[in-house]
Amino acid sequence: MKKILSFITICFLLFTICYLWFRWAISPACQKDCQAKIFVVEKGESFGSVSQRLEQEKLIRSSVAFQILASKEGITRKIQAGDFRLNPKMAPLEIARELTHGTLDRWVTIIEGWRREQIAEKLSESGLEKFNQEEFLEESKNLEGKLFPDTYLIPKDADAKKIVEIFTKNFQKKTPLPSREVLISASIVEREARNKDDRPIIAGILLKRLAKDWPLQADATIQYAVATKQFSNLAIEQLSNFDWWSKSLTREDLKIKSSYNTYLYPGLPPGPISNPGLAAIEAVLNPVETDFWFYLSDSQGKMHYAKTSEEHQENISKYLLK
């Protein structure tokens, strides 16, 4: 009987200790003179990692208790990535709930080959409180090609100037800082060849044409010129459904009076036509040499190459004039 009583007493004491510890562990980490902190949850970070860092930064008392509490509330899979302003005087459950909403930042993904106007449109849709499209276009007017495509965590109260700064710093960090000629060529390669295996081949063809003073005859430059001309007559609010890269070019489009018309004028256009990714830049820096001088993309996006003008015309008849 004494053994049973001893066992019950020990269990009671253990339960009391665990209960008291848990009550302590789920109470605020700070009671007075508490300072708020900006806590960053990385994209793809596990809940366990988040819990441990919260404890390390003294925002909670125990990562174990925090995980138990959050699991009981069904919160562990609802945590968002982003920046959060947290105060250690907040109870752990309050912190857990805060991490499911109210991020101070916005995740914005910029696609390779977009013009800066497309980037402006994407940013305007991202819930950035102080963003203004016209201001962004003014701030970035000389930065086409340097608004590096990537996924960005942008403070929701960032203005156009701050966002341009974020973009250009990332460009400097992520790229080999290519020359203007390389950047212009890469912007064309990005639009002409969307498949990574085709990019070095297209880069080789374009660079070979430049060396021989041939016109590049790149459709993407015509698309850029046509859209730029049309854009000059549009208001910002009309751009949401605007087709920046129309595939249905006409014979008249090929005659457009623009320095970006690489059918009429040999050499590179005066500036980048898009914002290329790293793969397109590397393709220009490391082109593949072939016997090809011509290429075209069929309706399925597959590239077809030719060594002569005659072969190219055959490809046009076979793949584009069906």
C-alpha positions in Angstrom: 0.0 0.0 0.0 2.9 2.3 0.9 4.4 1.7 -2.6 1.2 2.6 -4.3 0.9 5.8 -2.2 4.5 6.7 -3.0 3.9 6.1 -6.7 0.8 8.3 -6.7 2.6 11.0 -4.8 5.5 11.0 -7.2 3.1 11.1 -10.2 1.3 14.0 -8.6 4.5 15.9 -7.9 5.6 15.3 -11.5 2.3 16.4 -12.9 2.4 19.5 -10.7 5.9 20.3 -11.8 5.0 19.8 -15.5 1.9 21.9 -15.1 3.7 24.7 -13.3 6.5 24.6 -15.9 4.1 24.7 -18.8 2.2 27.6 -17.2 5.5 29.4 -16.9 6.6 28.5 -20.4 3.4 29.8 -22.1 3.5 33.1 -20.2 5.0 36.2 -21.8 8.8 36.2 -21.9 8.9 39.8 -20.7 6.8 41.6 -18.1 8.0 45.2 -18.2 10.3 47.5 -20.2 9.8 45.2 -23.2 11.1 46.2 -26.6 9.4 45.0 -29.8 11.6 43.3 -32.5 11.3 42.6 -36.2 11.3 38.8 -36.6 11.8 37.4 -40.0 10.3 34.0 -41.1 12.2 32.7 -44.1 10.3 31.2 -47.0 10.1 27.4 -46.6 11.4 27.6 -43.0 10.1 24.8 -40.7 8.0 25.5 -37.7 10.6 23.9 -35.5 13.2 26.3 -36.7 10.9 29.3 -36.2 10.2 28.1 -32.6 13.9 27.7 -31.8 14.7 31.2 -33.1 11.9 32.8 -31.2 13.4 31.3 -28.0 16.9 32.4 -29.0 15.7 35.9 -29.5 13.9 35.8 -26.1 10.5 36.4 -27.6 9.2 33.2 -26.0 10.4 31.2 -22.9 10.4 27.8 -24.4 10.3 26.5 -28.0 9.0 23.1 -26.8 6.0 24.7 -25.0 5.4 27.0 -28.0 5.3 24.0 -30.4 2.9 22.1 -28.1 0.6 25.1 -27.8 0.6 25.9 -31.5 0.0 22.3 -32.5 -3.0 22.1 -30.1 -4.4 25.3 -31.8 -3.7 23.9 -35.3 -1.4 26.8 -36.2 1.8 25.0 -37.2 0.9 24.8 -40.9 -0.5 28.4 -41.1 2.7 30.3 -40.4 3.5 32.9 -43.1 6.9 33.9 -44.4 7.8 37.6 -44.0 8.7 40.2 -41.4 6.7 40.5 -38.2 6.9 43.1 -35.4 6.7 41.0 -32.2 7.0 42.0 -28.5 8.1 39.6 -25.8 5.3 40.9 -23.6 2.9 39.1 -26.0 1.8 35.6 -24.8 3.2 32.8 -27.0 -0.3 32.0 -28.3 -0.7 35.6 -29.4 2.7 35.4 -31.1 1.7 32.2 -32.9 -1.5 33.7 -34.2 0.4 36.9 -35.2 2.7 34.7 -37.4 -0.3 33.5 -39.4 -1.1 37.1 -40.6 0.0 40.6 -40.4 3.3 40.3 -42.1 5.1 43.6 -42.6 6.4 42.4 -46.0 5.0 41.2 -49.3 6.5 38.4 -51.4 6.7 39.5 -55.0 7.9 37.3 -57.9 9.3 39.0 -61.0 9.5 36.7 -64.1 12.5 36.6 -66.4 11.9 38.6 -69.6 9.4 41.1 -68.2 9.6 44.8 -69.1 9.7 47.3 -66.3 6.1 48.2 -67.1 5.1 44.6 -66.4 7.1 44.7 -63.2 5.3 47.9 -62.2 1.9 46.3 -62.8 2.9 43.3 -60.7 4.0 45.5 -57.9 0.8 47.5 -58.0 -1.2 44.3 -57.4 0.9 43.2 -54.4 -0.7 45.2 -51.6 2.2 47.6 -51.2 0.7 50.6 -49.3 2.9 53.4 -50.8 3.6 52.0 -54.2 2.8 54.2 -57.2 3.2 52.9 -60.7 4.1 56.3 -62.3 6.7 57.0 -59.7 8.2 53.5 -60.2 8.4 54.0 -64.0 10.1 57.4 -63.5 12.6 56.0 -60.9 13.4 53.0 -63.2 13.4 54.8 -66.6 17.2 54.1 -67.1 17.2 50.7 -65.5 15.6 48.4 -68.0 17.6 45.2 -67.9 18.8 45.8 -64.3 15.6 45.0 -62.5 16.7 41.5 -61.7 14.0 38.8 -62.0 13.7 37.1 -58.6 11.4 36.5 -55.6 11.5 39.6 -53.4 10.4 40.2 -49.8 9.4 43.9 -50.0 8.3 46.0 -47.0 4.7 46.8 -47.5 5.3 50.5 -46.8 8.2 50.8 -49.3 7.8 53.5 -51.9 9.0 53.3 -55.5 12.4 54.7 -54.8 13.1 52.1 -52.1 11.8 49.2 -54.3 14.1 50.2 -57.2 17.0 50.3 -54.7 16.1 46.7 -53.6 16.0 45.5 -57.2 19.3 47.1 -58.3 21.1 45.9 -55.2 20.0 42.4 -56.0 21.1 42.8 -59.6 24.6 43.8 -58.3 24.6 40.8 -55.9 23.3 38.1 -58.2 24.9 38.9 -61.6 28.5 39.2 -62.9 27.7 42.9 -63.6 27.7 42.4 -67.4 28.6 45.2 -69.8 25.8 47.1 -71.5 26.3 45.2 -74.7 26.0 41.8 -72.9 22.9 43.0 -71.0 21.2 44.2 -74.2 22.0 40.8 -75.9 20.8 38.9 -72.9 17.5 40.8 -72.9 16.9 39.7 -76.5 18.0 36.1 -75.8 15.6 35.9 -72.8 12.7 36.8 -75.1 13.7 34.9 -78.1 14.6 31.6 -76.4 12.6 30.6 -73.3 14.2 27.1 -73.1 17.5 27.0 -71.2 19.0 24.6 -73.8 18.3 27.0 -76.7 19.6 30.1 -75.0 23.4 29.5 -75.6 22.6 28.5 -79.2 20.5 31.6 -79.9 23.2 33.7 -78.2 25.8 32.2 -80.5 23.7 33.0 -83.6 23.0 36.5 -82.6 26.6 37.3 -81.7 27.7 35.8 -85.0 25.3 38.0 -86.9 26.6 41.1 -85.0 30.2 40.2 -85.9 29.3 40.0 -89.6 27.2 43.2 -89.3 24.0 41.4 -90.2 20.7 42.6 -88.9 19.7 40.6 -85.9 16.1 40.2 -87.2 14.9 39.4 -83.7 11.1 39.5 -83.4 11.2 40.3 -79.7 12.8 43.7 -80.5 9.8 44.5 -82.8 7.4 43.4 -80.1 9.2 45.8 -77.8 9.1 48.7 -80.3 5.4 48.2 -81.2 4.3 47.9 -77.5 6.4 51.0 -76.6 4.7 53.0 -79.3 1.2 51.9 -78.2 2.1 52.4 -74.5 2.8 56.1 -75.1 -0.9 56.6 -75.9 -2.3 54.7 -72.9 -3.1 55.8 -69.3 -1.7 53.7 -66.4 -5.2 52.3 -65.6 -5.4 50.9 -69.2 -2.4 48.6 -68.8 -3.9 45.7 -66.8 -4.7 43.7 -69.9 -2.2 45.2 -72.3 -0.3 42.6 -74.5 3.4 43.6 -74.2 4.7 40.8 -76.3 2.2 40.3 -79.1 3.1 37.3 -81.3 0.9 38.4 -84.2 3.3 40.7 -85.8 2.3 42.2 -89.2 4.4 43.2 -92.2 3.7 46.8 -91.2 5.1 46.1 -87.7 8.4 44.9 -89.3 8.7 48.3 -90.9 8.2 50.3 -87.7 10.4 53.4 -87.5 12.3 52.6 -84.3 15.9 52.2 -83.3 14.7 48.9 -81.8 13.7 47.5 -85.2 16.5 45.0 -85.7 15.0 44.1 -89.1 15.8 47.6 -90.5 18.9 48.4 -88.6 22.0 46.3 -88.0 23.7 46.1 -84.6 22.2 46.0 -81.2 19.2 48.2 -80.2 20.1 51.2 -78.0 19.0 49.5 -74.8 17.7 46.2 -73.2 14.2 45.2 -74.2 13.5 43.2 -71.0 15.0 42.2 -67.7 16.9 39.0 -68.3 17.6 36.3 -65.7 21.0 34.9 -64.9 20.8 32.0 -67.4 20.3 34.4 -70.3 23.2 36.5 -69.2 25.4 33.5 -68.9 24.3 32.2 -72.3 25.6 35.5 -73.9 28.9 35.2 -71.9 29.3 31.5 -72.9 27.6 31.1 -76.3 27.5 27.9 -78.2 29.2 28.0 -81.6 27.2 26.3 -84.4 26.9 26.4 -88.2 23.4 27.9 -87.8 22.6 31.4 -88.9 18.8 31.3 -88.6 16.2 30.1 -86.2 12.5 30.2 -85.5 10.1 29.1 -82.8 7.0 27.1 -83.8 3.5 27.3 -82.2 4.6 24.8 -79.6 7.6 26.8 -78.6 10.1 24.4 -80.2 13.1 26.0 -81.9 14.1 25.1 -85.4 17.5 26.1 -86.8 18.9 26.6 -90.3 22.3 27.1 -91.9 21.1 28.9 -95.0 18.4 31.3 -96.0 16.8 28.6 -98.1 16.6 26.2 -95.2 15.2 28.9 -93.1 12.4 29.6 -95.7 11.6 25.9 -95.7 11.2 26.0 -91.9 9.0 29.0 -92.2 6.7 27.2 -94.7 6.8 24.0 -92.6 6.2 25.4 -89.1 4.7 28.9 -89.4 2.6 28.9 -92.6 0.5 25.8 -91.9 
